[in-house]
């Protein structure tokens, strides 16, 4: 009976991961320019291309509010096939997802969404903090850890142990601080999927490619 319960729980957890993985693979092989006219050539930024962004303005938990825009500049130009596809200084934008100033006993916190660049015509350069392989490895590792924790937790679900309350101990008062990202702070990302740009809007091949 317990073995069937474990198998059912694993199936419920693993199935959504397999569906998400298949969707990611499908997105990777779908050509974004498959409906363009004949003879229309694109230059494609590959998936997992490393992108370094620098914060334009300081971001602080003391002043940030949910929904505020967060601007970034592309540190190094993106080159594909010897062409400068995206110049250094191109602006990427994110939004503050959560912000809370410090209090007497809590540190200030602030976080933002993953930046992206709107190219117009429903085209965007989307980024991720991990490569596609790292995301795949992370899902597999998460599934293994969940299975191991489930097996370890089942015996404790049947028999609950009564713990003795610990005596109160004096707690040291911590000096709380705000979370601050200074202007120019660098963040490392990777393109989430390949994207094609019209070749006639891109500069000619450079003499030297970084």
N, C-alpha and C positions, 0 to 999 in steps of 0.2 A: 504493500500500500504506500509506504513512504517513498519507494523508488518511483512509482507512478506519479506521485505528487511532485517530486523533484524534476522528472522529465517534463511534466506539463508546465511547470514554472519556467524551465529553461526555454521551452518552445515559445512561450508567450513573450519572453525577453528577446530572443534571438531573431524572431521573425521580422519585427520592424527594422532591425539593423540590416538584414539582408535586402529588404525592399529599398531602404535608403541607399545602400551601396549600388544596387542595380540602377537607381535613378541617377546617381552621380556618374556612373559609367556612361549612361545614355546621354547625359548632358555633355560629357567630354567629347563624344564622337559626333554630335550633331553639328553640322556646319551652319554658322550664323548667316552665311551669305548664299545659301542654296537657292534662294528665290530671286537673286539679282540677275539683271540682263546678261546675255551672252557677251563675252569680251570685257566684262567689268572685273578688273583685277583688284585683289585686296592683298595687303601685307598683314600677316597674322602675328599678334603677340601670343607666344605659346603659354600654355598652362604652367604654373609653378615658376614663373619668371620672378626672380627676387626684386623687390621694390623697397627702397629706403625712403621714408618720409620724415620730414622735420616739422615740428609744431610751429605754427606761425606766431601765435600769441600764447602767453602763459595761461595755464589751466589750473585753477585752485578750487579745492572743496569749499573754501570760504565764500566764493563769489559765484560759482557755477550753479545753473538751474537746469532741471530736466528739460530737454528739447533745445537747449542752446546749440548753435552750430559750432563745430570745432574744425578749424582750417589747418591743412597741412600742405607743404610744398614738396614736390618730387626732388630728391637730392641729386640724383644722377639721371641723365637722359636715358631713355629706353631705345636700344638699337636692335633692329631686326633686318637681316640680310644686308648689312652695311648702311641701312637707312635709319635716320633719326625719327623714330615713330612718335615719340613723346618727349618734348624738350624738358630740361631741368627747370624747376620752378612751376611746373604745371600744378594746379590746385586740386587737391582732393578734400572732400568734406565728410565729416562725421557728425553725430548728434550725441549730446550728453544723455546717457541712459539713467544714471543715478548720481545724486550729489547730496551730501550731508555734511554740514560744518562740524567742527569738533565741539564736544561738550565737556563737562567736567570729568567724565570717566571714559569717554569714547574718542577715538581718533577720527579726524575728518576723512571722508571717503568720496571719491569721484571716479566715474567710469564713462566710457563713450563707446559708441558702435564702431564697427570696422569701417574705416574710410573707403570711399569710392569716388570715381570720377565720372560725371555725367557727360557723355559725348553727344547727346542729342539724338533725336530720331529713335528713342527707346533703346539706345545702346549705352552701356555702362561698363567701366572697368571695375570689376569686383575683386576684392582682395581677401586673403585669409591669413591667419597667424601661423598656419602650418601648411606644408606641401600636401598634395593628394595622397602620397605614400604614408606620410606621418598620420594623416587622418584615418587612413585604412588600418594602419598598425594600432592606432589608439583605440579604434572600435573593437579590434580583435582582443587587445589587452583588457579592455573594459569588460568584455563578455567573459573572459577567463576569470577575472577577479570576482565578478558577480557570482559565477558558478561556485567558486571556492568559498565565498562568504555565505552563500546560501546553504552549502553543505555544513559549514561550521555553525550556522545560526539555528538550524533545525532542532538539534538536541535541546538548546536553551528555550525554544518555543514550547517544548513539552514540560520541562521542569524549570521552574523559576526559582532562583536563589534569592534569599532575603539578605540584604546588605545592611550592616550597621551604620548608622549615621555618624559621620566624622564630627569631632568637636569643632566649634567655630575657631578659626585662626585669624589673627589680625592680617589684613591685606595692605601691602605697600601701595601708596598712592602714586600712580603713574602720571607723568607730565604729558598730556595729550598734545598732538600737533595736527596741523592741516596737511592734507596731501596736495602737493604742488608739483606740476610738470612745467619746468621753465620753457620759455620760448627757445626754439632751436633743438629741443629734445628729440632724439631720433628714435624711430620705431621701424622694425623690420617686418615686412609682409611678403606675400607671394600671390601672384595672380591666381584666382580661383579656377578660372577656365579660360580657354583660348578665345580671343576676340579679333575679328578682322576689321581693318581700317582701309578706306579707299586709297589706292596707291597714288592717285593724282593729287591727293591732299598732303602727301608726305614728301619731305625733302629728298634730294638726290643722294645717292650713296656717298658716304663720307670717305675721305682719303684714308683715315685711320679710325678704326672702331675700338673703343675702350675695351 
